[in-house]
């Protein structure tokens, strides 16, 4: 009878029997344990401890007669209490998770992978926001650039942001104030040209297809490479100084030679 309601109350923190008892009692208006059992379909031996649990939480009021009579609190008051409980749980869980995250960062490996579009998008935005002085970007797809354009504009308020794009530079210049947009027109340095061609190309090997889409170097100390492997999004984060400095050098060379 209350199947949908019970499921929603369970999402808010009540157990299945608690949700059934509260809903049944609310429908009764007031009732004894036997009446609650009949209205909620909760086994009678369990009705007593469930009613006691709801009373302890403040969700049920009790009249100490013989037999005892019960009444559910107003649904609005229940929602306020459940919301406050959820907010406390979210606050505590967030603090604990952040503590775990800080502990993990202390032992982070210098190279690591993240897969899946959500994970990739979240990691890219997090690392952009953490930039303090300089952010270098090379992007081969305008659709990818659009997804992070607002993040780049925001971080450009505190850091120098330079982006090398393969196409659509004029449109992004208008939409991204404070960000230096470069679209290469020529290369005088063969090495810079080789870097650029290698990055914007596709790689096929053993029936696997790889396409680099975004390379970013953050403050010269960390870098991030996103690519698609057979249509699956993957990000590689580098925290090795040798690799990040080589990547920075390559991007700067392309930017300087591509004008």
Helices and strands as residue ranges (DSSP letters): H 3-11, H 16-28, H 33-40, H 44-57, E 60-63, E 69-72, H 75-105, E 111-115, H 117-129, E 134-139, H 142-155, E 160-165, H 169-175, E 180-183, H 190-200, E 202-205, E 208-218, E 222-229, E 232-238, H 241-257
